[in-house]
Structures are given as structure tokens and as C-alpha cells.
């Protein structure tokens, strides 16, 4: 029986992910990563190591980009759909994002206002649901 257990535990496979998945989890644009990252697979342990002790290339990408759309949207304070409505479909560098913030085009102002309204509504709904749950607990 012990031999069977040893055999079972020694055959565990390492969980891996595609480079695109790892890049998404790291918040970086895949096409800007080194070739060896793009062409390989990333284990859970490697991903954890990249997150806890990022190499220079990862620090540089996070600092200066180009950044993927979710990161661009977050830095601009808009939704990904808002980016598309504003005509931003490509990854942007930190410098380009800062320039957009400086220019503050009309579409960006509008999308930021929309995003603020969405956040306010989410808070209102959360508070309403909490009040309902509290009321239900009393009943």
C-alpha cells in the first residue's frame, strides 16, 4: 500500500499556463514580453516567483508599458468599453497615457464621468442590498 501511495504522489503534474494567461495575471502586454516568455509555458511556481520578485524586464514593462487595455483603462479611470468608444484600441505606453491625461479630450472626460456614475450606482446597490439583508435578519 505504501508503494502505491509513493507512486501516486510522485506522478503529480505541475500546473502550467499559457504565456497569454500568465501575462494577463501579471498585468503586462504579452507581445512586449521577452521571446522566451512568449514561447514557453509558465508554471504556477514561476508565476508566483515573477509576482514576488519581478525581473528587470517585468518591472520595466509595468513601469513604462506598453500596457494592455485593462491596465490602460484603469490608469485613465475608464472602462475598457470606454476606451474603445474613445478610439483607443492599441496598447499604450505610460508616456502616452500621461499625455492623454494632460490633453483630457472630451471623450475621456465623458467616460470618466460615466465610470464615476457606475461606481456610485454600485455603491448604492451594495448599500441597498446590505440594508435588505439586515432587515431580513430582523424579520
TAWO-V848920 format. One record per pair of residues at least 4 apart in sequence whose ideal C-beta (glycine too) atoms are under 8 Angstrom apart, sorted by the first residue. I is the first residue (numbers start at 0). J is the second residue. Records with the same first field share a line. If there is no record, write none. Layout:
# TAWO-V848920
I=J, J
This chain:
# TAWO-V848920
0=4
1=5
2=6
3=7
4=8
5=9
6=10
13=42, 43, 44
14=42, 43
15=40, 41, 42, 43
16=20, 21, 24, 40, 41, 42, 43, 46
17=21, 40, 41
18=22, 29, 32, 36, 37, 38, 39, 40, 41
19=23, 29
20=24, 41
21=25, 36, 41, 45, 46, 49
22=27, 28, 29, 32, 36, 67
23=29, 67
24=46, 50
25=46, 49, 50, 57
26=61, 66, 67, 69, 70
27=31, 32, 57, 60, 61, 66, 67, 70
28=32, 60, 64, 65, 66, 67, 90
29=37, 67
30=37, 90
31=60, 64, 65, 90
32=36, 37, 56, 60
33=37, 56
34=38
35=39
36=41
41=45, 46, 49
42=46
43=47
44=48
45=49
46=50
47=51
48=52
49=53, 54, 57
53=57, 58, 61
54=58
55=59
56=60
57=61
58=62
59=63
60=64, 65
62=93
63=92, 93, 94
64=70, 90, 91, 92, 93, 94, 95, 96
65=89, 90, 91, 92
66=70, 71, 74, 90, 91, 92, 93, 96
67=71, 90
68=72, 79, 82, 87, 90
69=73, 79
70=74
71=75, 82, 87, 90, 91, 96
72=77, 78, 79, 81, 82
74=93, 96
75=82, 96, 99, 100, 107, 110, 111
76=111, 114
77=81, 82, 85, 107, 110, 111, 113, 114
78=82, 110, 113, 114, 117
79=83
80=84
81=85, 110, 113, 114
82=87, 88, 110
83=87, 88
84=106, 110
85=104, 106, 107, 110
86=106
87=91, 99
91=95, 96, 99
92=96
93=97
94=98
95=99
96=100
97=101
98=102
99=103, 104, 107
100=107
102=107
103=107, 108
104=108
105=109
106=110
107=111
108=112
109=113
110=114
111=115
112=116
113=117
114=118
115=119
116=120
117=121
118=122
119=123
120=124
121=125
122=126
123=127
124=128
125=129
126=130
127=131
128=132
129=133
130=134
131=135
132=136
133=137
134=138
